[in-house]
Amino acid sequence: MERVMDIEKLKQDREFLQNLEEQKRSALRSKDIVKMYDVLDTMLALDMEEENIDLLYQNILETAFDTLTQMLTEGQKFDFHKEFDEYVARAIYEHALERWDRGDRKGAKELFLVLSFLVPQNYKEAMFLPLVATAKGMDLDEFLNNFVAKEKIEEESFFFDKFTDNAKKFLKENEKTLDEELKKAEKLA
């Protein structure tokens, strides 16, 4: 109850809201995806106007895809020791999940495929599982309910990276599908 009251107070605090707006403008000017996400997360917590949230999120995606294009052009990979890289990967991953949720499995699969080549080794499985699930026509809810060990995921995690035994079995049973998808990308490289 205390938290709800604090949020309501913040929604009415003109100084706080002006500061948040200035942080948003600054983040947008500098194309700082980390700061943009900080503002976005605050706006979401405060349940602010959807139009403003959507506009900020579009800027996040634009920055992320511009960065992704540059990385692919230069043959770079994500370095999750750099906060900027983590947030770019987060944006691409979230966009893939959104596409999947809207029924665009092909678009989601392509994004998971790209991410699977760019993320550090310890995040590969977090990209391989949704890659195979989308290739097999699974919808997002089925994936989340059957394969994601939600109780094991750390609150700060940007990715679904803890999986059930069923998920590991599914990936093992579908190694051929995974190999086929990875080979498609290798042909393009």
PyMOL commands that set and color helices and strands:
alter all, ss='L'
color gray80, all
select helices_A, chain A and resi 2-12+14-30+33-45+50-74+83-101+105-118+121-135+140-147+150-152+165-173+175-188
alter helices_A, ss='H'
color red, helices_A
deselect
rebuild
show_as cartoon
